[in-house]
Amino acid sequence: MSIFGDKRDDFRKLAEMSSVALVLPSSIAVGLFFGYVLDKWLHTDPWMLLAFLVFGIVSGFASLFRALRKYEKEEKG
């Protein structure tokens, strides 16, 4: 292994963890977008927005926990 092997692994882990920080807000934003569009299309204000906001939050937390669990397994293994 070269001198830079450990540094590359550290940078890869840093990049993975920084992308995890974007998972929750992006999931919420996608849920809000689709809820807003469906509300305007179906004239159901604010029900689709609220429903897809909840779906986005749940999806974001599920993805966040899945990524953190994967990271934890990599650290232990």
Backbone as a printed PyTorch tensor [residue, N CA C, xyz], in Angstrom:
tensor([[[  0.8460,  -1.1730,   0.0000],
         [  0.0000,   0.0000,   0.0000],
         [  0.8970,   1.2420,   0.0000]],

        [[  0.4860,   2.2280,  -0.7020],
         [  1.2960,   3.4410,  -0.7940],
         [  1.0060,   4.3780,   0.3790]],

        [[  1.7790,   5.4170,   0.4200],
         [  1.5950,   6.4290,   1.4640],
         [  0.2120,   7.0560,   1.3660]],

        [[ -0.2890,   7.2140,   0.1330],
         [ -1.5540,   7.9040,  -0.0780],
         [ -2.7640,   6.9920,   0.0690]],

        [[ -2.5620,   5.7060,   0.2930],
         [ -3.6830,   4.7760,   0.4200],
         [ -4.5880,   5.1110,   1.5870]],

        [[ -4.0130,   5.3880,   2.7420],
         [ -4.8160,   5.7330,   3.9120],
         [ -5.5250,   7.0610,   3.7190]],

        [[ -4.8640,   8.0140,   3.1030],
         [ -5.4890,   9.3240,   2.8590],
         [ -6.6860,   9.1830,   1.9310]],

        [[ -6.5540,   8.3540,   0.9080],
         [ -7.6610,   8.1570,  -0.0360],
         [ -8.8520,   7.5190,   0.6680]],

        [[ -8.5920,   6.5570,   1.5250],
         [ -9.6830,   5.9360,   2.2780],
         [-10.3650,   6.9510,   3.1830]],

        [[ -9.5780,   7.8050,   3.8090],
         [-10.1470,   8.8410,   4.6730],
         [-10.9960,   9.8200,   3.8730]],

        [[-10.5150,  10.2260,   2.7030],
         [-11.2880,  11.1510,   1.8680],
         [-12.5590,  10.4870,   1.3310]],

        [[-12.4750,   9.2040,   1.0110],
         [-13.6560,   8.4870,   0.5390],
         [-14.7110,   8.4300,   1.6430]],

        [[-14.2860,   8.1280,   2.8670],
         [-15.2200,   8.0830,   3.9940],
         [-15.8210,   9.4560,   4.2710]],

        [[-14.9890,  10.4890,   4.1660],
         [-15.4780,  11.8490,   4.3660],
         [-16.5180,  12.2150,   3.3150]],

        [[-16.2670,  11.8360,   2.0650],
         [-17.2270,  12.1200,   0.9960],
         [-18.5350,  11.3720,   1.2130]],

        [[-18.4540,  10.1180,   1.6440],
         [-19.6620,   9.3450,   1.9060],
         [-20.4770,   9.9580,   3.0440]],

        [[-19.8080,  10.3580,   4.1050],
         [-20.5130,  10.9350,   5.2470],
         [-21.0960,  12.3070,   4.9110]],

        [[-20.4180,  13.0930,   4.0930],
         [-20.9760,  14.3940,   3.7350],
         [-22.1830,  14.2280,   2.8210]],

        [[-22.2010,  13.1760,   2.0180],
         [-23.3830,  12.9460,   1.1860],
         [-24.5640,  12.4870,   2.0340]],

        [[-24.2930,  11.8210,   3.1470],
         [-25.3640,  11.3970,   4.0540],
         [-26.0900,  12.6220,   4.6150]],

        [[-25.3630,  13.7010,   4.8230],
         [-25.9730,  14.9160,   5.3620],
         [-26.9750,  15.5360,   4.3970]],

        [[-26.8750,  15.2120,   3.1210],
         [-27.7960,  15.7690,   2.1310],
         [-29.0120,  14.8830,   1.8820]],

        [[-29.0140,  13.6790,   2.4120],
         [-30.0920,  12.7270,   2.1480],
         [-31.4190,  13.2280,   2.7140]],

        [[-31.4430,  13.6250,   3.9550],
         [-32.6920,  14.0410,   4.6040],
         [-33.2900,  15.2930,   3.9610]],

        [[-32.5400,  16.3910,   3.7990],
         [-33.1580,  17.5690,   3.1760],
         [-33.5980,  17.3350,   1.7300]],

        [[-32.8470,  16.5330,   0.9860],
         [-33.2440,  16.2980,  -0.4070],
         [-34.5140,  15.4480,  -0.4760]],

        [[-34.6570,  14.4880,   0.4120],
         [-35.8850,  13.6790,   0.4360],
         [-37.0960,  14.5350,   0.7890]],

        [[-36.9280,  15.4330,   1.7290],
         [-38.0240,  16.3310,   2.1080],
         [-38.3700,  17.2570,   0.9540]],

        [[-37.3570,  17.7740,   0.2630],
         [-37.5990,  18.6770,  -0.8690],
         [-38.3320,  17.9670,  -2.0010]],

        [[-37.9560,  16.7330,  -2.2790],
         [-38.6340,  15.9740,  -3.3360],
         [-40.0900,  15.7230,  -2.9520]],

        [[-40.3280,  15.3610,  -1.6900],
         [-41.6960,  15.1540,  -1.2260],
         [-42.5310,  16.4170,  -1.3180]],

        [[-41.9600,  17.5400,  -0.9170],
         [-42.6760,  18.8090,  -1.0210],
         [-42.9890,  19.1650,  -2.4710]],

        [[-42.0310,  18.9500,  -3.3570],
         [-42.2350,  19.2680,  -4.7690],
         [-43.3800,  18.4540,  -5.3600]],

        [[-43.3240,  17.1320,  -5.1670],
         [-44.3780,  16.2890,  -5.7350],
         [-45.7330,  16.5680,  -5.0970]],

        [[-45.7570,  16.8270,  -3.8060],
         [-47.0130,  17.1680,  -3.1490],
         [-47.5950,  18.4650,  -3.6690]],

        [[-46.7580,  19.4620,  -3.8820],
         [-47.2100,  20.7450,  -4.4160],
         [-47.7730,  20.5870,  -5.8270]],

        [[-47.0480,  19.8590,  -6.6710],
         [-47.4840,  19.6630,  -8.0560],
         [-48.8060,  18.9040,  -8.0900]],

        [[-48.9270,  17.8540,  -7.2980],
         [-50.1760,  17.0970,  -7.2790],
         [-51.3320,  17.9180,  -6.7240]],

        [[-51.0770,  18.7480,  -5.7190],
         [-52.1290,  19.6180,  -5.1950],
         [-52.6400,  20.5830,  -6.2660]],

        [[-51.7440,  21.1600,  -7.0260],
         [-52.1640,  22.0970,  -8.0740],
         [-52.9060,  21.3760,  -9.1850]],

        [[-52.4650,  20.1510,  -9.5060],
         [-53.0810,  19.4030, -10.5930],
         [-54.4490,  18.8520, -10.1930]],

        [[-54.5600,  18.3460,  -8.9580],
         [-55.7940,  17.7090,  -8.5030],
         [-56.6910,  18.6310,  -7.6830]],

        [[-56.2330,  19.8540,  -7.4110],
         [-56.9870,  20.8300,  -6.6040],
         [-57.3660,  20.2500,  -5.2400]],

        [[-56.3650,  19.7300,  -4.5500],
         [-56.5930,  19.1080,  -3.2420],
         [-55.8220,  19.8180,  -2.1420]],

        [[-55.5870,  21.1260,  -2.2880],
         [-54.7810,  21.8700,  -1.3080],
         [-55.2600,  21.6090,   0.1040]],

        [[-54.4570,  21.3970,   1.0470],
         [-53.0240,  21.1080,   1.1440],
         [-52.7230,  19.6340,   1.3510]],

        [[-53.6690,  18.7410,   1.0380],
         [-53.5720,  17.3470,   1.4720],
         [-52.4350,  16.5730,   0.8230]],

        [[-52.2380,  16.7220,  -0.4510],
         [-51.1330,  16.0090,  -1.1070],
         [-49.7860,  16.5410,  -0.6270]],

        [[-49.7170,  17.8540,  -0.4180],
         [-48.4790,  18.4550,   0.0860],
         [-48.1230,  17.8670,   1.4520]],

        [[-49.0950,  17.7770,   2.3260],
         [-48.8510,  17.2210,   3.6590],
         [-48.4960,  15.7350,   3.6030]],

        [[-49.2190,  14.9870,   2.7610],
         [-48.9650,  13.5480,   2.6580],
         [-47.5570,  13.2870,   2.1140]],

        [[-47.1830,  13.9900,   1.0550],
         [-45.8670,  13.7590,   0.4770],
         [-44.7520,  14.3510,   1.3250]],

        [[-45.0470,  15.3480,   2.1240],
         [-44.0730,  15.8400,   3.0860],
         [-43.7660,  14.7490,   4.1110]],

        [[-44.7980,  14.0960,   4.6100],
         [-44.6000,  12.9910,   5.5630],
         [-43.8380,  11.8490,   4.9010]],

        [[-44.2110,  11.5070,   3.6530],
         [-43.4820,  10.4560,   2.9290],
         [-42.0170,  10.8260,   2.7490]],

        [[-41.7490,  12.0770,   2.4440],
         [-40.3640,  12.5350,   2.2710],
         [-39.5670,  12.4560,   3.5590]],

        [[-40.1900,  12.8460,   4.6660],
         [-39.5100,  12.7840,   5.9620],
         [-39.2030,  11.3350,   6.3400]],

        [[-40.1820,  10.4600,   6.1890],
         [-39.9860,   9.0440,   6.5190],
         [-38.9230,   8.4350,   5.6150]],

        [[-38.9930,   8.7280,   4.3380],
         [-38.0050,   8.2080,   3.3960],
         [-36.6120,   8.7370,   3.7050]],

        [[-36.5180,  10.0010,   4.0510],
         [-35.2270,  10.5960,   4.3860],
         [-34.6030,   9.9650,   5.6150]],

        [[-35.3950,   9.7680,   6.6570],
         [-34.8690,   9.1350,   7.8670],
         [-34.4920,   7.6770,   7.6170]],

        [[-35.2910,   6.9760,   6.8160],
         [-34.9580,   5.5820,   6.5000],
         [-33.6340,   5.5120,   5.7370]],

        [[-33.4550,   6.3820,   4.7650],
         [-32.2000,   6.4060,   4.0070],
         [-31.0330,   6.8150,   4.8870]],

        [[-31.2670,   7.7610,   5.7750],
         [-30.2210,   8.2180,   6.6830],
         [-29.7690,   7.0940,   7.6070]],

        [[-30.7110,   6.3900,   8.2110],
         [-30.3720,   5.2840,   9.1090],
         [-29.6910,   4.1450,   8.3520]],

        [[-30.1550,   3.8720,   7.1220],
         [-29.5390,   2.8200,   6.3180],
         [-28.0880,   3.1630,   5.9960]],

        [[-27.8250,   4.4080,   5.6290],
         [-26.4580,   4.8320,   5.3080],
         [-25.5700,   4.8140,   6.5480]],

        [[-26.0980,   5.2510,   7.6680],
         [-25.3070,   5.2380,   8.8960],
         [-25.0190,   3.8140,   9.3650]],

        [[-25.9740,   2.9170,   9.2090],
         [-25.7570,   1.5210,   9.5720],
         [-24.6850,   0.8970,   8.6700]],

        [[-24.7080,   1.2320,   7.3800],
         [-23.6940,   0.7330,   6.4540],
         [-22.3120,   1.2550,   6.8510]],

        [[-22.2450,   2.5270,   7.2000],
         [-20.9770,   3.1180,   7.6050],
         [-20.4590,   2.4700,   8.8880]],

        [[-21.3630,   2.2130,   9.8160],
         [-20.9710,   1.5860,  11.0750],
         [-20.4350,   0.1680,  10.8500]],

        [[-21.0800,  -0.5940,   9.9450],
         [-20.6040,  -1.9470,   9.6420],
         [-19.2130,  -1.9020,   9.0110]],

        [[-18.9690,  -0.9240,   8.1390],
         [-17.6590,  -0.7900,   7.5020],
         [-16.5870,  -0.4520,   8.5290]],

        [[-16.9280,   0.3580,   9.5180],
         [-15.9630,   0.7330,  10.5470],
         [-15.6080,  -0.4420,  11.4450]],

        [[-16.6040,  -1.2770,  11.7670],
         [-16.3590,  -2.4350,  12.6240],
         [-15.6520,  -3.5480,  11.8710]],

        [[-15.9970,  -3.7030,  10.5910],
         [-15.4330,  -4.8050,   9.7950],
         [-14.1610,  -4.4410,   9.1950]]])
